[in-house]
Amino acid sequence: MASATMPWRRWQDWLTTAAGVFLALSPIWVEVGTAGTWAMVIIGAAMAVFGLVALYSPGLMTDEVLAIAAGVVAFLAPWLFSYSDATGAAWTSWVVGVIVAVSGALALPASRAAHQGLAAHG
């Protein structure tokens, strides 16, 4: 079995988890209003959870799709939650959003392979 289809091995899911934690904690060191703070904390926490679920269960493809969606939402959050003028917070959301969306997309083939392997054995 390839290491990318085994639990706790995929670098993309570790990256998603770390980026989510970073986004969730970033209001500690970037200046952002209340709505932006909550958006960053909630979106970041969701990303971290999706990454952890993907690490634990590499054949569950839903978490990769949700991570991609969370990345897109994080990228759009500065406009959706009115903090695009808070430069540090906005750039944090944009960069983390792109990282997580790309990471989730890169993990999809391995997740699909793990899912198909589980289906063949299940």
VOBAMAR-406289 format. One record per residue (C-alpha): residue number from 1; residue in three letters; x, y, z. Coordinates in Angstrom, 2 decimals. Layout:
% VOBAMAR-406289
+-----+------+---------+---------+---------+
|  nr | rest |      c1 |      c2 |      c3 |
+-----+------+---------+---------+---------+
| NUM |  ALA |       X |       Y |       Z |
...
+-----+------+---------+---------+---------+
% end
This chain:
% VOBAMAR-406289
+-----+------+---------+---------+---------+
|  nr | rest |      c1 |      c2 |      c3 |
+-----+------+---------+---------+---------+
|   1 |  MET |    0.00 |    0.00 |    0.00 |
|   2 |  ALA |    1.41 |    3.40 |   -0.98 |
|   3 |  SER |    2.24 |    5.69 |    1.90 |
|   4 |  ALA |   -0.10 |    8.42 |    0.58 |
|   5 |  THR |   -3.04 |    6.08 |    1.09 |
|   6 |  MET |   -2.08 |    5.18 |    4.68 |
|   7 |  PRO |   -3.32 |    7.16 |    7.72 |
|   8 |  TRP |   -1.21 |   10.08 |    9.03 |
|   9 |  ARG |    1.14 |   10.09 |    6.01 |
|  10 |  ARG |   -0.11 |   12.63 |    3.46 |
|  11 |  TRP |    1.85 |   15.89 |    3.53 |
|  12 |  GLN |   -1.06 |   17.76 |    1.92 |
|  13 |  ASP |   -3.30 |   16.96 |    4.89 |
|  14 |  TRP |   -0.60 |   17.99 |    7.37 |
|  15 |  LEU |   -0.28 |   21.26 |    5.45 |
|  16 |  THR |   -4.06 |   21.81 |    5.53 |
|  17 |  THR |   -4.12 |   21.14 |    9.28 |
|  18 |  ALA |   -1.20 |   23.49 |   10.00 |
|  19 |  ALA |   -2.56 |   26.24 |    7.74 |
|  20 |  GLY |   -5.95 |   25.97 |    9.44 |
|  21 |  VAL |   -4.42 |   26.29 |   12.90 |
|  22 |  PHE |   -2.37 |   29.26 |   11.66 |
|  23 |  LEU |   -5.47 |   30.99 |   10.28 |
|  24 |  ALA |   -7.47 |   30.31 |   13.45 |
|  25 |  LEU |   -4.74 |   31.75 |   15.67 |
|  26 |  SER |   -3.74 |   34.63 |   13.39 |
|  27 |  PRO |   -6.11 |   37.21 |   14.98 |
|  28 |  ILE |   -3.69 |   37.10 |   17.92 |
|  29 |  TRP |   -0.98 |   38.81 |   15.83 |
|  30 |  VAL |   -2.87 |   40.56 |   13.02 |
|  31 |  GLU |   -5.20 |   43.47 |   13.53 |
|  32 |  VAL |   -8.76 |   42.68 |   12.48 |
|  33 |  GLY |  -12.27 |   43.56 |   13.66 |
|  34 |  THR |  -14.71 |   41.27 |   15.44 |
|  35 |  ALA |  -16.38 |   39.85 |   12.31 |
|  36 |  GLY |  -13.01 |   39.16 |   10.70 |
|  37 |  THR |  -11.68 |   37.58 |   13.87 |
|  38 |  TRP |  -14.59 |   35.18 |   14.10 |
|  39 |  ALA |  -14.42 |   34.39 |   10.40 |
|  40 |  MET |  -10.70 |   33.59 |   10.60 |
|  41 |  VAL |  -11.10 |   31.49 |   13.75 |
|  42 |  ILE |  -14.07 |   29.48 |   12.46 |
|  43 |  ILE |  -12.74 |   28.94 |    8.93 |
|  44 |  GLY |   -9.29 |   28.07 |   10.25 |
|  45 |  ALA |  -10.69 |   25.62 |   12.81 |
|  46 |  ALA |  -12.78 |   23.97 |   10.09 |
|  47 |  MET |   -9.69 |   23.63 |    7.88 |
|  48 |  ALA |   -7.74 |   22.04 |   10.73 |
|  49 |  VAL |  -10.56 |   19.57 |   11.39 |
|  50 |  PHE |  -10.81 |   18.66 |    7.69 |
|  51 |  GLY |   -7.06 |   18.10 |    7.60 |
|  52 |  LEU |   -7.12 |   15.90 |   10.70 |
|  53 |  VAL |  -10.04 |   13.86 |    9.38 |
|  54 |  ALA |   -8.17 |   13.36 |    6.10 |
|  55 |  LEU |   -5.06 |   12.27 |    8.00 |
|  56 |  TYR |   -7.03 |    9.77 |   10.07 |
|  57 |  SER |   -9.15 |    8.44 |    7.22 |
|  58 |  PRO |   -7.26 |    8.92 |    3.93 |
|  59 |  GLY |   -9.96 |    7.20 |    1.84 |
|  60 |  LEU |  -12.69 |    9.64 |    2.80 |
|  61 |  MET |  -12.77 |   12.02 |   -0.16 |
|  62 |  THR |  -15.38 |   14.40 |    1.29 |
|  63 |  ASP |  -12.86 |   16.06 |    3.60 |
|  64 |  GLU |  -10.62 |   16.99 |    0.67 |
|  65 |  VAL |  -13.54 |   18.63 |   -1.13 |
|  66 |  LEU |  -14.52 |   20.45 |    2.07 |
|  67 |  ALA |  -10.92 |   21.62 |    2.54 |
|  68 |  ILE |  -10.92 |   23.03 |   -1.00 |
|  69 |  ALA |  -14.23 |   24.80 |   -0.28 |
|  70 |  ALA |  -12.83 |   26.17 |    3.01 |
|  71 |  GLY |   -9.81 |   27.47 |    1.12 |
|  72 |  VAL |  -12.06 |   29.30 |   -1.31 |
|  73 |  VAL |  -14.13 |   30.73 |    1.56 |
|  74 |  ALA |  -10.95 |   31.84 |    3.37 |
|  75 |  PHE |   -9.79 |   33.57 |    0.19 |
|  76 |  LEU |  -13.13 |   35.38 |   -0.15 |
|  77 |  ALA |  -13.50 |   36.11 |    3.58 |
|  78 |  PRO |  -11.81 |   39.54 |    3.58 |
|  79 |  TRP |  -14.53 |   40.78 |    1.23 |
|  80 |  LEU |  -17.36 |   38.74 |    2.74 |
|  81 |  PHE |  -16.59 |   39.85 |    6.31 |
|  82 |  SER |  -15.36 |   43.37 |    5.49 |
|  83 |  TYR |  -11.72 |   43.16 |    6.48 |
|  84 |  SER |  -10.04 |   43.59 |    3.11 |
|  85 |  ASP |   -8.65 |   46.92 |    4.36 |
|  86 |  ALA |   -6.91 |   45.15 |    7.29 |
|  87 |  THR |   -3.82 |   44.33 |    5.25 |
|  88 |  GLY |   -2.23 |   41.69 |    7.51 |
|  89 |  ALA |   -5.47 |   39.82 |    8.12 |
|  90 |  ALA |   -6.55 |   40.00 |    4.49 |
|  91 |  TRP |   -3.22 |   38.71 |    3.17 |
|  92 |  THR |   -3.25 |   35.95 |    5.77 |
|  93 |  SER |   -6.68 |   34.82 |    4.56 |
|  94 |  TRP |   -5.71 |   35.05 |    0.91 |
|  95 |  VAL |   -2.46 |   33.11 |    1.28 |
|  96 |  VAL |   -3.90 |   30.44 |    3.60 |
|  97 |  GLY |   -6.95 |   30.10 |    1.34 |
|  98 |  VAL |   -4.81 |   29.43 |   -1.73 |
|  99 |  ILE |   -2.52 |   27.04 |    0.16 |
| 100 |  VAL |   -5.42 |   24.98 |    1.51 |
| 101 |  ALA |   -7.37 |   24.91 |   -1.77 |
| 102 |  VAL |   -4.29 |   23.79 |   -3.73 |
| 103 |  SER |   -3.28 |   21.31 |   -1.02 |
| 104 |  GLY |   -6.75 |   19.78 |   -1.01 |
| 105 |  ALA |   -6.73 |   19.51 |   -4.79 |
| 106 |  LEU |   -3.31 |   17.85 |   -4.74 |
| 107 |  ALA |   -4.54 |   15.34 |   -2.14 |
| 108 |  LEU |   -7.60 |   14.30 |   -4.16 |
| 109 |  PRO |   -5.85 |   11.68 |   -6.35 |
| 110 |  ALA |   -4.31 |    9.92 |   -3.32 |
| 111 |  SER |   -7.62 |   10.15 |   -1.47 |
| 112 |  ARG |   -9.40 |    8.64 |   -4.46 |
| 113 |  ALA |   -6.81 |    5.83 |   -4.63 |
| 114 |  ALA |   -7.25 |    5.11 |   -0.93 |
| 115 |  HIS |  -11.03 |    5.17 |   -1.33 |
| 116 |  GLN |  -10.90 |    2.73 |   -4.23 |
| 117 |  GLY |   -8.54 |    0.50 |   -2.28 |
| 118 |  LEU |  -10.94 |    0.48 |    0.65 |
| 119 |  ALA |  -13.87 |   -0.23 |   -1.64 |
| 120 |  ALA |  -12.03 |   -3.17 |   -3.22 |
| 121 |  HIS |  -11.27 |   -4.63 |    0.21 |
| 122 |  GLY |  -14.56 |   -3.68 |    1.86 |
+-----+------+---------+---------+---------+
% end
